[in-house]
Amino acid sequence: MAATGSRDDDFTAFVLARSARLVHFARVLCGDAGLAEDLVQTALEKAYLRWDRIEMADPFAYVRQAVVNQHLSWVRRRPWRERPTGDPAELDQLLEAEVDPSGGVHRRVAVGAALATLSRRERAVVVLRYVEDLTERETAAVLGVAIGTVKSANARALDKLRAAPELSGVGERT
């Protein structure tokens, strides 16, 4: 079945415009550059198959949710697989800020290490709430859970992050 040129052109334009942000989001979400690229690739494959139905809605939200779903189901479906451990060589790039790419390396490494200590759900909640700036309701919708679950997971995650030794002294001016 041949695809129309405009569908392919629209999808290609979306991928070119949004894939970097999706990969960045996935890297922060999972803590592993290779897995992040795999998550985004799988999400984009699913989006392409449904492009005619989702392009009029918010395609970025659809693909972002697909990334989150893939991330959360990865462990459930394949518990025997290797899991990323937060390679220190990659942690300095984990939270690259586009505004100041040369500064804040220690902060990014510390935040990446602290995020690696969270459960998958806690990490997903924190990334959706504070990196993607979603509301509790939007986060609950993306994760397919109740708002109360988002609130409790967020509270547990923030408690862990506040107590994380990796973050002690981060952000303090010297």
Accessible surface in RSA format (square Angstrom, percent):
REM  Atomic radii and reference values for relative SASA: ProtOr
REM  Chains: A
REM  Algorithm: Lee & Richards
REM  Probe-radius: 1.40
REM  Slices: 20
REM RES _ NUM      All-atoms   Total-Side   Main-Chain    Non-polar    All polar
REM                ABS   REL    ABS   REL    ABS   REL    ABS   REL    ABS   REL
RES MET A   1   243.79 126.2 155.21 102.7  88.57 210.9 132.31 112.5 111.48 147.7
RES ALA A   2   101.12  93.0  65.02 100.3  36.10  82.1  73.94 104.1  27.18  72.0
RES ALA A   3    43.96  40.4  12.43  19.2  31.53  71.7  19.49  27.4  24.47  64.8
RES THR A   4    88.59  63.0  80.91  82.0   7.68  18.3  81.27 109.2   7.32  11.1
RES GLY A   5    47.52  58.6   0.00   N/A  47.52  58.6  34.98  96.0  12.54  28.1
RES SER A   6    75.87  64.1  67.16  89.6   8.71  20.1  44.53  94.8  31.35  43.9
RES ARG A   7    41.04  17.2  38.78  19.8   2.26   5.4  11.49  15.7  29.55  17.9
RES ASP A   8    51.01  35.7  49.89  49.7   1.11   2.6  22.06  51.9  28.95  28.9
RES ASP A   9    95.96  67.2  89.80  89.4   6.16  14.6  26.17  61.6  69.79  69.6
RES ASP A  10    66.33  46.5  60.50  60.2   5.83  13.8  11.76  27.7  54.56  54.4
RES PHE A  11    25.51  12.8  25.51  15.8   0.00   0.0  25.51  15.5   0.00   0.0
RES THR A  12    69.24  49.2  66.87  67.8   2.37   5.6  47.14  63.3  22.10  33.4
RES ALA A  13    58.48  53.8  50.54  78.0   7.95  18.1  55.51  78.2   2.97   7.9
RES PHE A  14    19.08   9.5  12.33   7.6   6.76  17.6  18.42  11.2   0.66   1.9
RES VAL A  15    35.76  23.5  35.59  32.2   0.18   0.4  35.76  31.1   0.00   0.0
RES LEU A  16   140.04  78.0 114.11  81.6  25.94  65.2 115.38  81.0  24.67  66.4
RES ALA A  17    76.93  70.7  41.98  64.8  34.95  79.5  52.95  74.6  23.98  63.5
RES ARG A  18    76.40  32.1  76.40  38.9   0.00   0.0  16.64  22.7  59.76  36.2
RES SER A  19    30.08  25.4  30.00  40.0   0.08   0.2   9.69  20.6  20.39  28.6
RES ALA A  20    78.61  72.3  65.22 100.6  13.39  30.5  73.88 104.0   4.73  12.5
RES ARG A  21   102.38  43.0  97.55  49.7   4.83  11.5  43.65  59.7  58.73  35.6
RES LEU A  22     0.13   0.1   0.13   0.1   0.00   0.0   0.13   0.1   0.00   0.0
RES VAL A  23    36.41  24.0  36.41  33.0   0.00   0.0  36.41  31.6   0.00   0.0
RES HIS A  24    58.86  32.2  56.48  39.3   2.37   6.1  32.12  33.1  26.74  31.1
RES PHE A  25     0.48   0.2   0.47   0.3   0.01   0.0   0.48   0.3   0.00   0.0
RES ALA A  26     0.00   0.0   0.00   0.0   0.00   0.0   0.00   0.0   0.00   0.0
RES ARG A  27    34.35  14.4  34.35  17.5   0.00   0.0   4.75   6.5  29.60  17.9
RES VAL A  28     0.11   0.1   0.11   0.1   0.00   0.0   0.11   0.1   0.00   0.0
RES LEU A  29     0.00   0.0   0.00   0.0   0.00   0.0   0.00   0.0   0.00   0.0
RES CYS A  30     9.24   7.0   0.00   0.0   9.24  21.7   0.34   0.9   8.90   9.6
RES GLY A  31     8.87  10.9   0.00   N/A   8.87  10.9   3.81  10.4   5.06  11.3
RES ASP A  32    34.97  24.5  34.21  34.1   0.75   1.8   1.89   4.5  33.07  33.0
RES ALA A  33    25.14  23.1  23.09  35.6   2.05   4.7  23.09  32.5   2.05   5.4
RES GLY A  34    40.67  50.2   0.00   N/A  40.67  50.2  34.59  94.9   6.08  13.6
RES LEU A  35    19.67  11.0  16.07  11.5   3.60   9.1  17.71  12.4   1.96   5.3
RES ALA A  36     0.00   0.0   0.00   0.0   0.00   0.0   0.00   0.0   0.00   0.0
RES GLU A  37   101.46  58.3  96.77  73.2   4.69  11.2  25.02  48.4  76.45  62.4
RES ASP A  38    89.03  62.4  86.79  86.4   2.24   5.3  20.38  48.0  68.65  68.5
RES LEU A  39     5.97   3.3   5.28   3.8   0.70   1.8   5.97   4.2   0.01   0.0
RES VAL A  40     4.45   2.9   4.45   4.0   0.00   0.0   4.45   3.9   0.00   0.0
RES GLN A  41    99.67  55.7  98.49  72.0   1.18   2.8  33.57  71.5  66.10  50.1
RES THR A  42    41.19  29.3  41.19  41.8   0.00   0.0  17.49  23.5  23.71  35.8
RES ALA A  43     0.00   0.0   0.00   0.0   0.00   0.0   0.00   0.0   0.00   0.0
RES LEU A  44    16.75   9.3  16.25  11.6   0.50   1.3  16.58  11.6   0.17   0.5
RES GLU A  45    94.19  54.1  86.82  65.7   7.37  17.5  36.46  70.5  57.73  47.1
RES LYS A  46    79.31  38.7  79.24  48.6   0.06   0.2  46.55  41.9  32.75  34.9
RES ALA A  47     0.00   0.0   0.00   0.0   0.00   0.0   0.00   0.0   0.00   0.0
RES TYR A  48    66.03  30.8  66.03  37.6   0.00   0.0  53.31  40.1  12.72  15.7
RES LEU A  49   127.99  71.3 108.48  77.6  19.50  49.0 108.97  76.5  19.01  51.2
RES ARG A  50    90.77  38.1  89.33  45.5   1.44   3.4  16.01  21.9  74.76  45.3
RES TRP A  51     6.64   2.7   6.64   3.2   0.00   0.0   6.64   3.5   0.00   0.0
RES ASP A  52    95.20  66.7  74.27  73.9  20.93  49.5  32.05  75.4  63.15  63.0
RES ARG A  53   177.00  74.3 147.78  75.3  29.22  69.6  78.47 107.2  98.52  59.7
RES ILE A  54    16.48   9.4  16.19  12.1   0.29   0.7  16.48  11.9   0.00   0.0
RES GLU A  55    52.63  30.2  37.37  28.3  15.26  36.3   6.92  13.4  45.71  37.3
RES MET A  56   177.67  92.0 147.56  97.7  30.11  71.7 125.54 106.7  52.13  69.1
RES ALA A  57    73.28  67.4  47.10  72.7  26.19  59.6  62.25  87.7  11.03  29.2
RES ASP A  58    84.27  59.0  75.33  75.0   8.93  21.1  34.31  80.7  49.96  49.8
RES PRO A  59    27.73  20.2  27.73  25.3   0.00   0.0  27.73  22.9   0.00   0.0
RES PHE A  60     9.85   4.9   9.84   6.1   0.01   0.0   9.84   6.0   0.01   0.0
RES ALA A  61    29.25  26.9  27.53  42.5   1.72   3.9  27.83  39.2   1.43   3.8
RES TYR A  62    69.43  32.4  61.12  34.8   8.31  21.6  55.98  42.1  13.45  16.6
RES VAL A  63     0.00   0.0   0.00   0.0   0.00   0.0   0.00   0.0   0.00   0.0
RES ARG A  64    21.79   9.2  21.79  11.1   0.00   0.0   0.00   0.0  21.79  13.2
RES GLN A  65    61.32  34.3  61.32  44.8   0.00   0.0   8.39  17.9  52.93  40.1
RES ALA A  66    11.04  10.1   7.22  11.1   3.82   8.7  10.37  14.6   0.67   1.8
RES VAL A  67     0.00   0.0   0.00   0.0   0.00   0.0   0.00   0.0   0.00   0.0
RES VAL A  68     0.00   0.0   0.00   0.0   0.00   0.0   0.00   0.0   0.00   0.0
RES ASN A  69    69.69  48.1  66.00  63.8   3.70   8.9  26.49  63.8  43.20  41.8
RES GLN A  70    24.66  13.8  24.27  17.7   0.39   0.9   0.56   1.2  24.10  18.3
RES HIS A  71     1.37   0.8   1.30   0.9   0.07   0.2   1.34   1.4   0.03   0.0
RES LEU A  72    25.05  13.9  21.63  15.5   3.41   8.6  21.75  15.3   3.30   8.9
RES SER A  73    13.97  11.8  13.97  18.6   0.00   0.0  13.09  27.9   0.88   1.2
RES TRP A  74    20.45   8.2  18.83   9.1   1.62   3.8  20.32  10.8   0.12   0.2
RES VAL A  75    33.09  21.8  31.58  28.6   1.51   3.6  32.18  28.0   0.91   2.5
RES ARG A  76   170.21  71.5 140.39  71.6  29.81  71.0  74.13 101.3  96.08  58.2
RES ARG A  77   130.19  54.7 104.55  53.3  25.63  61.0  61.59  84.2  68.60  41.6
RES ARG A  78    80.83  33.9  78.56  40.0   2.27   5.4   5.34   7.3  75.49  45.8
RES PRO A  79    81.39  59.3  66.68  60.8  14.71  53.5  66.89  55.2  14.50  90.1
RES TRP A  80   195.63  78.5 158.59  76.8  37.04  87.0 154.11  82.2  41.52  67.4
RES ARG A  81    99.76  41.9  90.82  46.3   8.93  21.3  14.20  19.4  85.56  51.9
RES GLU A  82   162.60  93.3 145.60 110.2  17.00  40.5  67.14 129.9  95.45  77.9
RES ARG A  83   122.76  51.5 105.17  53.6  17.59  41.9  42.51  58.1  80.25  48.6
RES PRO A  84    44.33  32.3  12.34  11.3  31.99 116.3  23.46  19.4  20.87 129.7
RES THR A  85   127.68  90.8  94.02  95.3  33.66  80.2  76.64 102.9  51.04  77.2
RES GLY A  86    12.27  15.1   0.00   N/A  12.27  15.1   4.00  11.0   8.27  18.5
RES ASP A  87    67.33  47.2  60.90  60.6   6.44  15.2  22.34  52.6  44.99  44.9
RES PRO A  88   105.11  76.6  96.17  87.7   8.94  32.5  96.40  79.6   8.72  54.2
RES ALA A  89    74.51  68.5  50.50  77.9  24.02  54.6  62.99  88.7  11.53  30.5
RES GLU A  90    51.62  29.6  51.14  38.7   0.48   1.1  26.36  51.0  25.26  20.6
RES LEU A  91    13.50   7.5  13.50   9.7   0.00   0.0  13.50   9.5   0.00   0.0
RES ASP A  92    50.45  35.3  48.10  47.9   2.35   5.5   7.29  17.2  43.16  43.0
RES GLN A  93    88.47  49.5  87.94  64.3   0.53   1.3  12.57  26.8  75.90  57.6
RES LEU A  94     4.17   2.3   4.17   3.0   0.00   0.0   4.17   2.9   0.00   0.0
RES LEU A  95    31.54  17.6  24.41  17.5   7.13  17.9  24.70  17.3   6.83  18.4
RES GLU A  96    80.07  46.0  74.71  56.5   5.36  12.8  17.84  34.5  62.23  50.8
RES ALA A  97    32.43  29.8  24.45  37.7   7.98  18.2  31.50  44.4   0.94   2.5
RES GLU A  98   165.12  94.8 134.18 101.5  30.94  73.7  60.64 117.3 104.47  85.3
RES VAL A  99   146.67  96.5 117.03 105.9  29.64  71.4 123.67 107.5  23.00  62.4
RES ASP A 100    74.00  51.8  72.29  72.0   1.70   4.0  27.43  64.5  46.57  46.4
RES PRO A 101    87.33  63.6  74.63  68.0  12.70  46.2  74.71  61.7  12.63  78.5
RES SER A 102   100.85  85.2  70.93  94.7  29.91  68.9  54.16 115.3  46.69  65.4
RES GLY A 103    22.26  27.5   0.00   N/A  22.26  27.5  21.36  58.6   0.91   2.0
RES GLY A 104    31.86  39.3   0.00   N/A  31.86  39.3  16.95  46.5  14.91  33.4
RES VAL A 105    59.43  39.1  56.57  51.2   2.86   6.9  56.57  49.2   2.86   7.8
RES HIS A 106   160.98  88.0 156.47 108.8   4.51  11.5 107.63 110.9  53.35  62.1
RES ARG A 107   115.09  48.3 112.48  57.3   2.62   6.2  36.00  49.2  79.09  47.9
RES ARG A 108     6.89   2.9   6.71   3.4   0.17   0.4   1.15   1.6   5.74   3.5
RES VAL A 109    48.49  31.9  48.49  43.9   0.00   0.0  48.49  42.1   0.00   0.0
RES ALA A 110    11.74  10.8   8.11  12.5   3.63   8.2  11.59  16.3   0.14   0.4
RES VAL A 111    41.64  27.4  41.62  37.7   0.02   0.0  41.64  36.2   0.00   0.0
RES GLY A 112     0.22   0.3   0.00   N/A   0.22   0.3   0.00   0.0   0.22   0.5
RES ALA A 113    24.91  22.9  20.84  32.2   4.08   9.3  22.64  31.9   2.27   6.0
RES ALA A 114     0.13   0.1   0.13   0.2   0.00   0.0   0.13   0.2   0.00   0.0
RES LEU A 115     7.37   4.1   7.37   5.3   0.00   0.0   7.37   5.2   0.00   0.0
RES ALA A 116    48.49  44.6  21.40  33.0  27.09  61.6  22.82  32.1  25.66  68.0
RES THR A 117    77.10  54.8  48.45  49.1  28.66  68.3  53.79  72.2  23.32  35.2
RES LEU A 118    13.93   7.8   0.00   0.0  13.93  35.0   0.26   0.2  13.67  36.8
RES SER A 119    54.91  46.4  41.84  55.8  13.06  30.1  49.15 104.7   5.76   8.1
RES ARG A 120    55.39  23.3  49.96  25.5   5.43  12.9  35.57  48.6  19.82  12.0
RES ARG A 121   101.58  42.7  99.32  50.6   2.26   5.4  22.46  30.7  79.12  48.0
RES GLU A 122     5.90   3.4   5.90   4.5   0.00   0.0   0.74   1.4   5.16   4.2
RES ARG A 123    14.75   6.2  14.75   7.5   0.00   0.0   6.32   8.6   8.43   5.1
RES ALA A 124     0.00   0.0   0.00   0.0   0.00   0.0   0.00   0.0   0.00   0.0
RES VAL A 125     0.53   0.3   0.53   0.5   0.00   0.0   0.53   0.5   0.00   0.0
RES VAL A 126    11.46   7.5  11.46  10.4   0.00   0.0  11.46  10.0   0.00   0.0
RES VAL A 127     0.30   0.2   0.30   0.3   0.00   0.0   0.30   0.3   0.00   0.0
RES LEU A 128     0.00   0.0   0.00   0.0   0.00   0.0   0.00   0.0   0.00   0.0
RES ARG A 129    48.28  20.3  45.05  23.0   3.23   7.7   0.00   0.0  48.28  29.3
RES TYR A 130   112.56  52.6  83.31  47.4  29.26  76.1  75.49  56.7  37.07  45.7
RES VAL A 131    61.26  40.3  34.76  31.5  26.50  63.9  38.85  33.8  22.41  60.8
RES GLU A 132    15.54   8.9   4.11   3.1  11.43  27.2   0.71   1.4  14.83  12.1
RES ASP A 133   122.25  85.6 104.63 104.1  17.62  41.7  25.18  59.3  97.07  96.8
RES LEU A 134    17.04   9.5  15.18  10.9   1.86   4.7  15.65  11.0   1.39   3.7
RES THR A 135    73.44  52.2  70.77  71.7   2.68   6.4  70.90  95.2   2.54   3.8
RES GLU A 136    53.68  30.8  51.46  38.9   2.22   5.3  11.19  21.6  42.50  34.7
RES ARG A 137   169.96  71.4 167.31  85.3   2.65   6.3  64.39  88.0 105.57  64.0
RES GLU A 138    82.64  47.4  78.73  59.6   3.90   9.3  33.15  64.1  49.49  40.4
RES THR A 139     0.00   0.0   0.00   0.0   0.00   0.0   0.00   0.0   0.00   0.0
RES ALA A 140     5.48   5.0   5.04   7.8   0.45   1.0   5.10   7.2   0.39   1.0
RES ALA A 141    69.42  63.8  48.32  74.6  21.09  48.0  59.87  84.3   9.54  25.3
RES VAL A 142    12.15   8.0  11.47  10.4   0.68   1.6  11.47  10.0   0.68   1.8
RES LEU A 143    18.67  10.4   0.77   0.6  17.90  45.0   1.42   1.0  17.26  46.4
RES GLY A 144    66.28  81.7   0.00   N/A  66.28  81.7  35.02  96.1  31.25  70.0
RES VAL A 145    35.47  23.3  15.03  13.6  20.45  49.3  25.13  21.8  10.35  28.1
RES ALA A 146    66.90  61.5  50.62  78.1  16.28  37.0  60.88  85.7   6.03  16.0
RES ILE A 147    52.30  29.8  48.23  35.9   4.07   9.8  48.23  34.7   4.07  11.0
RES GLY A 148    44.46  54.8   0.00   N/A  44.46  54.8  34.08  93.5  10.38  23.3
RES THR A 149    39.95  28.4  35.32  35.8   4.63  11.0  14.36  19.3  25.60  38.7
RES VAL A 150     0.16   0.1   0.04   0.0   0.12   0.3   0.16   0.1   0.00   0.0
RES LYS A 151   106.92  52.2 100.56  61.7   6.36  15.1  47.30  42.6  59.62  63.5
RES SER A 152    49.58  41.9  42.69  57.0   6.90  15.9  39.33  83.8  10.25  14.4
RES ALA A 153     0.00   0.0   0.00   0.0   0.00   0.0   0.00   0.0   0.00   0.0
RES ASN A 154    15.40  10.6  15.40  14.9   0.00   0.0   0.63   1.5  14.76  14.3
RES ALA A 155    53.09  48.8  46.82  72.3   6.27  14.3  52.84  74.4   0.25   0.7
RES ARG A 156   115.33  48.4 112.42  57.3   2.92   6.9  61.46  84.0  53.87  32.6
RES ALA A 157     0.00   0.0   0.00   0.0   0.00   0.0   0.00   0.0   0.00   0.0
RES LEU A 158    44.75  24.9  44.64  31.9   0.10   0.3  44.64  31.4   0.10   0.3
RES ASP A 159    85.98  60.2  79.66  79.3   6.32  14.9  26.21  61.7  59.78  59.6
RES LYS A 160    89.02  43.4  78.93  48.4  10.08  24.0  62.08  55.9  26.94  28.7
RES LEU A 161    24.73  13.8  23.41  16.8   1.31   3.3  23.70  16.6   1.02   2.8
RES ARG A 162   173.65  72.9 135.93  69.3  37.72  89.8  75.24 102.8  98.41  59.6
RES ALA A 163    82.20  75.6  51.86  80.0  30.34  69.0  63.50  89.4  18.70  49.5
RES ALA A 164     9.11   8.4   2.30   3.6   6.81  15.5   6.07   8.5   3.04   8.1
RES PRO A 165   108.21  78.9  91.63  83.5  16.58  60.3  98.34  81.2   9.87  61.3
RES GLU A 166    63.22  36.3  43.97  33.3  19.25  45.8  30.87  59.7  32.34  26.4
RES LEU A 167    41.03  22.9  31.33  22.4   9.70  24.4  31.85  22.4   9.18  24.7
RES SER A 168    90.26  76.3  61.34  81.9  28.92  66.6  50.34 107.2  39.92  55.9
RES GLY A 169    42.54  52.5   0.00   N/A  42.54  52.5  20.24  55.5  22.30  49.9
RES VAL A 170    50.84  33.5  24.90  22.5  25.93  62.5  30.44  26.4  20.40  55.3
RES GLY A 171    68.57  84.6   0.00   N/A  68.57  84.6  35.11  96.3  33.46  74.9
RES GLU A 172   127.97  73.5 105.80  80.0  22.17  52.8  43.54  84.2  84.43  68.9
RES ARG A 173   235.27  98.8 199.61 101.8  35.66  84.9  77.03 105.3 158.23  95.9
RES THR A 174   181.76 129.3 108.52 110.0  73.24 174.6 108.21 145.3  73.55 111.2
END  Absolute sums over single chains surface
CHAIN  1 A    10098.7       8189.0       1909.7       5596.6       4502.1
END  Absolute sums over all chains
TOTAL         10098.7       8189.0       1909.7       5596.6       4502.1
